[in-house]
Amino acid sequence: MADVKKGEGLVYKNHPLRRVDNLIYYGSMADEYIVMLQILETKKEKDMDVASRVSVQLQLTAPDLKSRDRVVKKTEKDSLYAAMDVGSIWLERALAGK
């Protein structure tokens, strides 16, 4: 497992988080698996946009695979918290070889 040093961006449960628009990548491309979270819908809560529908995909990082062949597991959740919870469990189990 890749060591994540402080000061290299956001880290959740010892894995890096990267955001590009409505996509959040959780994990390191140096590992065999990553989790991709895609915010599909948002709703207004006071003055903030809050994710109300999030797609979660456990993906292989092999560069020679087509994007649809990389997906190992997928689901949809109704909040970013629930999506991160499922994604972190999937990633830990996949990297542990279970």
C-alpha positions in Angstrom: 0.0 0.0 0.0 1.3 3.4 -0.9 2.2 5.7 2.0 0.4 9.0 2.0 2.5 11.9 3.4 0.9 14.9 5.1 0.6 18.0 2.9 -0.3 16.0 -0.3 -4.0 16.9 -0.4 -7.0 15.3 1.2 -6.7 11.9 2.8 -9.5 9.7 4.1 -8.7 6.5 6.1 -5.1 6.6 4.8 -6.1 6.8 1.1 -5.9 10.0 -1.1 -9.0 11.8 -2.3 -9.0 13.8 -5.6 -11.9 15.8 -7.0 -12.5 16.8 -10.6 -15.8 18.6 -11.0 -18.5 16.1 -10.0 -16.1 13.1 -9.8 -14.2 12.1 -6.7 -11.4 9.5 -6.9 -10.6 7.7 -3.7 -7.4 5.6 -3.6 -4.1 5.6 -5.3 -3.5 4.8 -9.0 -0.4 3.0 -7.8 -2.7 0.4 -6.1 -4.7 -2.3 -7.9 -8.1 -0.7 -7.2 -9.6 2.7 -6.7 -13.1 4.0 -6.0 -14.8 6.5 -8.3 -17.7 8.5 -6.8 -19.8 10.5 -9.2 -22.3 13.1 -7.9 -25.4 12.6 -10.0 -27.8 15.0 -8.3 -27.6 17.8 -5.7 -30.1 19.7 -3.7 -29.9 23.1 -1.9 -29.5 23.0 1.9 -29.6 26.7 3.0 -26.9 28.2 0.8 -25.0 25.0 -0.1 -25.4 22.3 -2.8 -25.5 18.8 -1.1 -25.2 15.6 -3.0 -28.5 13.7 -3.1 -27.6 10.9 -5.5 -24.1 9.5 -5.8 -22.8 6.6 -8.0 -20.1 4.5 -6.4 -17.8 2.2 -8.5 -14.9 0.0 -7.4 -12.5 0.0 -10.4 -9.3 -1.8 -11.5 -6.5 0.6 -12.3 -5.0 -1.5 -15.1 -4.4 1.0 -18.0 -4.9 -1.7 -20.7 -8.6 -2.3 -19.8 -11.5 -0.4 -21.4 -13.3 1.9 -18.9 -16.4 -0.3 -18.7 -14.2 -3.4 -18.1 -12.5 -1.8 -15.2 -15.7 -1.7 -13.1 -15.7 -4.5 -10.5 -18.7 -3.3 -8.3 -21.2 -0.4 -8.5 -24.1 1.0 -6.6 -25.9 4.3 -6.0 -26.4 6.0 -2.6 -28.5 8.9 -1.5 -25.7 10.9 0.2 -22.0 11.4 -0.1 -21.5 10.1 3.5 -23.2 6.7 2.6 -21.2 6.6 -0.7 -17.9 7.2 1.0 -18.8 4.6 3.7 -19.5 1.9 1.1 -16.5 2.9 -1.1 -14.0 2.8 1.8 -15.2 -0.7 2.8 -15.0 -2.0 -0.9 -11.5 -0.5 -1.3 -10.1 -1.9 1.9 -11.5 -5.4 1.1 -10.3 -5.3 -2.5 -6.8 -4.2 -1.5 -6.7 -6.9 1.2 -7.5 -9.5 -1.4 -10.9 -10.5 0.0 
